[in-house]
Amino acid sequence: MQIVRAAKPRDTIEEFLIRDVVDLTWEVLRLRRVKAALLRASLHTGVSEFLGSLGYHRNFGRDELTEKWAGGDKGTRQEVDSLLTKAGLTIDEATALTLDSKRRSSSIGCARNEVR
């Protein structure tokens, strides 16, 4: 392993510690990619909540707009971006809504498990 050789450990313990640091670094990088993928996969939740707050209800185009946005439809993406801009928001706020929504549903799940 190049990093271990470059660090020139003085004994086996230092070699183990260096390998741990390398392994943990790779794990952090992997988890960052997983986190980003989870956000991308569930961002439509935040967009849907945002559209709901603007008066787009499930019966009046919210689901269709959200699905098209999640599918990458350019026109719909521009429309949602325009709505965000008009509201003085960015996609970061939709991301925050996604995280909050996931946290709330997770809390509800935990509460249900405690009741059982």
C-alpha positions in Angstrom: 0.0 0.0 0.0 1.6 3.3 -1.2 0.3 5.4 1.6 1.7 3.1 4.3 5.1 3.1 2.6 5.0 6.9 2.2 4.1 7.4 5.9 7.0 5.1 6.9 5.5 3.6 10.0 8.0 2.7 12.7 6.2 -0.4 13.9 3.1 -2.6 13.3 0.9 -0.4 15.5 1.6 2.7 13.4 1.0 0.6 10.3 -2.4 -0.5 11.6 -3.3 3.1 12.5 -2.3 4.4 9.0 -4.4 1.6 7.4 -7.4 2.6 9.7 -7.1 6.3 8.6 -7.0 5.2 4.9 -10.0 2.9 5.4 -12.0 5.5 7.3 -11.2 8.1 4.6 -12.5 5.8 1.9 -15.6 5.2 4.0 -16.3 8.9 4.5 -16.0 9.4 0.7 -18.4 6.5 0.1 -20.9 7.8 2.6 -20.8 11.3 1.0 -21.6 9.8 -2.3 -24.5 7.8 -0.7 -25.8 10.9 1.0 -25.7 12.9 -2.3 -27.5 10.0 -4.1 -30.2 9.8 -1.4 -30.8 13.6 -1.7 -31.0 13.4 -5.5 -33.4 10.4 -5.2 -35.7 12.1 -2.8 -35.5 15.8 -3.7 -38.9 15.5 -5.5 -40.4 15.3 -1.9 -39.1 18.8 -1.1 -40.2 20.1 -4.5 -43.7 18.6 -4.0 -44.0 20.2 -0.5 -42.8 23.6 -1.9 -45.4 23.4 -4.7 -48.0 22.5 -2.1 -47.1 25.6 -0.2 -47.7 27.7 -3.3 -51.2 26.2 -3.7 -50.5 23.4 -6.1 -52.5 20.6 -4.6 -52.4 16.9 -5.5 -55.6 17.2 -7.5 -54.5 20.3 -9.4 -51.2 19.3 -11.1 -48.8 19.0 -8.2 -48.0 15.3 -8.6 -47.7 15.7 -12.4 -45.4 18.7 -12.1 -43.3 16.9 -9.5 -43.0 13.8 -11.5 -41.9 15.7 -14.6 -39.4 17.7 -12.6 -38.0 14.5 -11.1 -37.9 13.0 -14.6 -35.6 15.8 -15.7 -38.1 17.5 -18.1 -36.3 20.7 -19.0 -39.5 22.8 -19.4 -40.8 21.7 -16.0 -37.4 22.3 -14.4 -37.4 25.8 -15.7 -41.0 26.3 -14.5 -40.1 25.1 -11.0 -36.9 27.2 -10.9 -39.0 30.2 -11.9 -41.5 29.5 -9.1 -38.6 29.2 -6.7 -37.1 32.4 -7.9 -40.4 34.3 -7.6 -40.8 33.0 -4.0 -37.2 34.2 -3.3 -36.0 30.6 -2.9 -33.5 28.3 -4.4 -33.2 24.5 -4.8 -31.4 24.5 -1.5 -34.6 25.3 0.3 -36.3 22.5 -1.5 -33.4 20.3 -0.3 -34.0 21.5 3.2 -37.7 20.6 2.9 -36.7 17.2 1.7 -34.4 16.6 4.7 -37.1 18.0 7.1 -39.7 15.7 5.6 -37.5 12.7 5.9 -36.6 13.6 9.5 -40.3 14.0 10.4 -41.3 10.7 8.8 -38.3 9.0 10.5 -39.5 10.5 13.9 -43.0 9.3 13.3 -41.6 5.8 12.5 -39.6 5.9 15.7 -42.6 7.1 17.7 -44.7 4.2 16.3 -42.0 1.7 17.3 -41.9 3.1 20.8 -45.7 2.7 21.2 -45.6 -1.0 20.1 
